[in-house]
Amino acid sequence: MSRFEIHGLNRNRDDGTPLFRDVSFVIPANKPHVLCLRGPSGAGKSTLLKAISQMIPNDGGTVLLGGK
């Protein structure tokens, strides 16, 4: 399993309003992890997952899997 890293991920709504800013975390490769996203409807949970998987463009930040 490869190390998974998110550094300074940003995404804005179409009107320019920030949806999330500077999201950063690292999931090490040495043991299994479970990640849970919680929040109210419209908070950006699905958008964050789409941005991480690069299904939608990010407005800034880096997504790395195994350093790439």
Chimera marker file (.cmm) of the C-alpha trace (Angstrom):
<marker_set name="trace">
<marker id="1" x="0.000" y="0.000" z="0.000" r="1" g="1" b="0" radius="0.5"/>
<marker id="2" x="1.267" y="3.494" z="-0.863" r="1" g="1" b="0" radius="0.5"/>
<marker id="3" x="1.257" y="6.576" z="1.313" r="1" g="1" b="0" radius="0.5"/>
<marker id="4" x="-1.647" y="8.930" z="0.470" r="1" g="1" b="0" radius="0.5"/>
<marker id="5" x="-1.157" y="12.690" z="0.901" r="1" g="1" b="0" radius="0.5"/>
<marker id="6" x="-3.344" y="15.772" z="0.489" r="1" g="1" b="0" radius="0.5"/>
<marker id="7" x="-1.645" y="19.167" z="0.788" r="1" g="1" b="0" radius="0.5"/>
<marker id="8" x="-3.492" y="22.507" z="0.794" r="1" g="1" b="0" radius="0.5"/>
<marker id="9" x="-6.504" y="21.367" z="-1.244" r="1" g="1" b="0" radius="0.5"/>
<marker id="10" x="-8.885" y="24.218" z="-2.159" r="1" g="1" b="0" radius="0.5"/>
<marker id="11" x="-12.223" y="24.317" z="-3.942" r="1" g="1" b="0" radius="0.5"/>
<marker id="12" x="-14.572" y="27.247" z="-4.602" r="1" g="1" b="0" radius="0.5"/>
<marker id="13" x="-18.219" y="27.305" z="-5.602" r="1" g="1" b="0" radius="0.5"/>
<marker id="14" x="-19.038" y="28.642" z="-9.077" r="1" g="1" b="0" radius="0.5"/>
<marker id="15" x="-19.682" y="32.093" z="-7.568" r="1" g="1" b="0" radius="0.5"/>
<marker id="16" x="-16.179" y="32.122" z="-6.004" r="1" g="1" b="0" radius="0.5"/>
<marker id="17" x="-17.309" y="31.373" z="-2.446" r="1" g="1" b="0" radius="0.5"/>
<marker id="18" x="-14.797" y="29.014" z="-0.774" r="1" g="1" b="0" radius="0.5"/>
<marker id="19" x="-16.202" y="25.540" z="-0.159" r="1" g="1" b="0" radius="0.5"/>
<marker id="20" x="-13.087" y="24.265" z="1.603" r="1" g="1" b="0" radius="0.5"/>
<marker id="21" x="-9.604" y="25.713" z="2.074" r="1" g="1" b="0" radius="0.5"/>
<marker id="22" x="-6.196" y="24.251" z="2.832" r="1" g="1" b="0" radius="0.5"/>
<marker id="23" x="-7.366" y="20.678" z="3.481" r="1" g="1" b="0" radius="0.5"/>
<marker id="24" x="-4.259" y="18.667" z="4.364" r="1" g="1" b="0" radius="0.5"/>
<marker id="25" x="-3.730" y="15.169" z="5.725" r="1" g="1" b="0" radius="0.5"/>
<marker id="26" x="-1.466" y="12.141" z="5.310" r="1" g="1" b="0" radius="0.5"/>
<marker id="27" x="-2.502" y="8.491" z="5.506" r="1" g="1" b="0" radius="0.5"/>
<marker id="28" x="0.644" y="6.413" z="6.150" r="1" g="1" b="0" radius="0.5"/>
<marker id="29" x="1.238" y="3.204" z="4.213" r="1" g="1" b="0" radius="0.5"/>
<marker id="30" x="2.320" y="1.062" z="7.172" r="1" g="1" b="0" radius="0.5"/>
<marker id="31" x="-1.153" y="0.076" z="8.433" r="1" g="1" b="0" radius="0.5"/>
<marker id="32" x="-4.805" y="0.171" z="7.282" r="1" g="1" b="0" radius="0.5"/>
<marker id="33" x="-6.853" y="3.293" z="8.021" r="1" g="1" b="0" radius="0.5"/>
<marker id="34" x="-10.519" y="4.216" z="7.896" r="1" g="1" b="0" radius="0.5"/>
<marker id="35" x="-11.457" y="7.812" z="7.139" r="1" g="1" b="0" radius="0.5"/>
<marker id="36" x="-14.899" y="9.249" z="7.881" r="1" g="1" b="0" radius="0.5"/>
<marker id="37" x="-16.264" y="12.543" z="6.556" r="1" g="1" b="0" radius="0.5"/>
<marker id="38" x="-19.124" y="14.056" z="8.527" r="1" g="1" b="0" radius="0.5"/>
<marker id="39" x="-21.025" y="17.257" z="8.083" r="1" g="1" b="0" radius="0.5"/>
<marker id="40" x="-24.386" y="18.776" z="7.274" r="1" g="1" b="0" radius="0.5"/>
<marker id="41" x="-25.996" y="18.649" z="3.853" r="1" g="1" b="0" radius="0.5"/>
<marker id="42" x="-24.253" y="21.018" z="1.454" r="1" g="1" b="0" radius="0.5"/>
<marker id="43" x="-21.031" y="21.223" z="3.488" r="1" g="1" b="0" radius="0.5"/>
<marker id="44" x="-18.876" y="19.835" z="0.649" r="1" g="1" b="0" radius="0.5"/>
<marker id="45" x="-18.280" y="16.191" z="1.639" r="1" g="1" b="0" radius="0.5"/>
<marker id="46" x="-19.021" y="14.780" z="-1.824" r="1" g="1" b="0" radius="0.5"/>
<marker id="47" x="-17.192" y="17.656" z="-3.492" r="1" g="1" b="0" radius="0.5"/>
<marker id="48" x="-14.113" y="16.950" z="-1.351" r="1" g="1" b="0" radius="0.5"/>
<marker id="49" x="-14.135" y="13.285" z="-2.392" r="1" g="1" b="0" radius="0.5"/>
<marker id="50" x="-14.562" y="14.257" z="-6.053" r="1" g="1" b="0" radius="0.5"/>
<marker id="51" x="-11.691" y="16.755" z="-5.766" r="1" g="1" b="0" radius="0.5"/>
<marker id="52" x="-9.440" y="14.150" z="-4.118" r="1" g="1" b="0" radius="0.5"/>
<marker id="53" x="-10.214" y="11.604" z="-6.854" r="1" g="1" b="0" radius="0.5"/>
<marker id="54" x="-9.707" y="14.353" z="-9.482" r="1" g="1" b="0" radius="0.5"/>
<marker id="55" x="-13.204" y="13.867" z="-10.909" r="1" g="1" b="0" radius="0.5"/>
<marker id="56" x="-13.487" y="17.670" z="-10.715" r="1" g="1" b="0" radius="0.5"/>
<marker id="57" x="-10.677" y="20.243" z="-10.952" r="1" g="1" b="0" radius="0.5"/>
<marker id="58" x="-9.173" y="21.630" z="-7.763" r="1" g="1" b="0" radius="0.5"/>
<marker id="59" x="-8.662" y="25.342" z="-7.231" r="1" g="1" b="0" radius="0.5"/>
<marker id="60" x="-5.322" y="24.650" z="-5.546" r="1" g="1" b="0" radius="0.5"/>
<marker id="61" x="-3.379" y="22.031" z="-3.660" r="1" g="1" b="0" radius="0.5"/>
<marker id="62" x="-1.777" y="18.670" z="-4.317" r="1" g="1" b="0" radius="0.5"/>
<marker id="63" x="-3.018" y="15.074" z="-4.199" r="1" g="1" b="0" radius="0.5"/>
<marker id="64" x="-0.251" y="12.440" z="-4.019" r="1" g="1" b="0" radius="0.5"/>
<marker id="65" x="-0.347" y="8.659" z="-3.968" r="1" g="1" b="0" radius="0.5"/>
<marker id="66" x="3.024" y="7.077" z="-3.347" r="1" g="1" b="0" radius="0.5"/>
<marker id="67" x="4.729" y="10.455" z="-3.817" r="1" g="1" b="0" radius="0.5"/>
<marker id="68" x="3.381" y="10.981" z="-7.372" r="1" g="1" b="0" radius="0.5"/>
<link id1="1" id2="2" r="1" g="1" b="0" radius="0.2"/>
<link id1="2" id2="3" r="1" g="1" b="0" radius="0.2"/>
<link id1="3" id2="4" r="1" g="1" b="0" radius="0.2"/>
<link id1="4" id2="5" r="1" g="1" b="0" radius="0.2"/>
<link id1="5" id2="6" r="1" g="1" b="0" radius="0.2"/>
<link id1="6" id2="7" r="1" g="1" b="0" radius="0.2"/>
<link id1="7" id2="8" r="1" g="1" b="0" radius="0.2"/>
<link id1="8" id2="9" r="1" g="1" b="0" radius="0.2"/>
<link id1="9" id2="10" r="1" g="1" b="0" radius="0.2"/>
<link id1="10" id2="11" r="1" g="1" b="0" radius="0.2"/>
<link id1="11" id2="12" r="1" g="1" b="0" radius="0.2"/>
<link id1="12" id2="13" r="1" g="1" b="0" radius="0.2"/>
<link id1="13" id2="14" r="1" g="1" b="0" radius="0.2"/>
<link id1="14" id2="15" r="1" g="1" b="0" radius="0.2"/>
<link id1="15" id2="16" r="1" g="1" b="0" radius="0.2"/>
<link id1="16" id2="17" r="1" g="1" b="0" radius="0.2"/>
<link id1="17" id2="18" r="1" g="1" b="0" radius="0.2"/>
<link id1="18" id2="19" r="1" g="1" b="0" radius="0.2"/>
<link id1="19" id2="20" r="1" g="1" b="0" radius="0.2"/>
<link id1="20" id2="21" r="1" g="1" b="0" radius="0.2"/>
<link id1="21" id2="22" r="1" g="1" b="0" radius="0.2"/>
<link id1="22" id2="23" r="1" g="1" b="0" radius="0.2"/>
<link id1="23" id2="24" r="1" g="1" b="0" radius="0.2"/>
<link id1="24" id2="25" r="1" g="1" b="0" radius="0.2"/>
<link id1="25" id2="26" r="1" g="1" b="0" radius="0.2"/>
<link id1="26" id2="27" r="1" g="1" b="0" radius="0.2"/>
<link id1="27" id2="28" r="1" g="1" b="0" radius="0.2"/>
<link id1="28" id2="29" r="1" g="1" b="0" radius="0.2"/>
<link id1="29" id2="30" r="1" g="1" b="0" radius="0.2"/>
<link id1="30" id2="31" r="1" g="1" b="0" radius="0.2"/>
<link id1="31" id2="32" r="1" g="1" b="0" radius="0.2"/>
<link id1="32" id2="33" r="1" g="1" b="0" radius="0.2"/>
<link id1="33" id2="34" r="1" g="1" b="0" radius="0.2"/>
<link id1="34" id2="35" r="1" g="1" b="0" radius="0.2"/>
<link id1="35" id2="36" r="1" g="1" b="0" radius="0.2"/>
<link id1="36" id2="37" r="1" g="1" b="0" radius="0.2"/>
<link id1="37" id2="38" r="1" g="1" b="0" radius="0.2"/>
<link id1="38" id2="39" r="1" g="1" b="0" radius="0.2"/>
<link id1="39" id2="40" r="1" g="1" b="0" radius="0.2"/>
<link id1="40" id2="41" r="1" g="1" b="0" radius="0.2"/>
<link id1="41" id2="42" r="1" g="1" b="0" radius="0.2"/>
<link id1="42" id2="43" r="1" g="1" b="0" radius="0.2"/>
<link id1="43" id2="44" r="1" g="1" b="0" radius="0.2"/>
<link id1="44" id2="45" r="1" g="1" b="0" radius="0.2"/>
<link id1="45" id2="46" r="1" g="1" b="0" radius="0.2"/>
<link id1="46" id2="47" r="1" g="1" b="0" radius="0.2"/>
<link id1="47" id2="48" r="1" g="1" b="0" radius="0.2"/>
<link id1="48" id2="49" r="1" g="1" b="0" radius="0.2"/>
<link id1="49" id2="50" r="1" g="1" b="0" radius="0.2"/>
<link id1="50" id2="51" r="1" g="1" b="0" radius="0.2"/>
<link id1="51" id2="52" r="1" g="1" b="0" radius="0.2"/>
<link id1="52" id2="53" r="1" g="1" b="0" radius="0.2"/>
<link id1="53" id2="54" r="1" g="1" b="0" radius="0.2"/>
<link id1="54" id2="55" r="1" g="1" b="0" radius="0.2"/>
<link id1="55" id2="56" r="1" g="1" b="0" radius="0.2"/>
<link id1="56" id2="57" r="1" g="1" b="0" radius="0.2"/>
<link id1="57" id2="58" r="1" g="1" b="0" radius="0.2"/>
<link id1="58" id2="59" r="1" g="1" b="0" radius="0.2"/>
<link id1="59" id2="60" r="1" g="1" b="0" radius="0.2"/>
<link id1="60" id2="61" r="1" g="1" b="0" radius="0.2"/>
<link id1="61" id2="62" r="1" g="1" b="0" radius="0.2"/>
<link id1="62" id2="63" r="1" g="1" b="0" radius="0.2"/>
<link id1="63" id2="64" r="1" g="1" b="0" radius="0.2"/>
<link id1="64" id2="65" r="1" g="1" b="0" radius="0.2"/>
<link id1="65" id2="66" r="1" g="1" b="0" radius="0.2"/>
<link id1="66" id2="67" r="1" g="1" b="0" radius="0.2"/>
<link id1="67" id2="68" r="1" g="1" b="0" radius="0.2"/>
</marker_set>
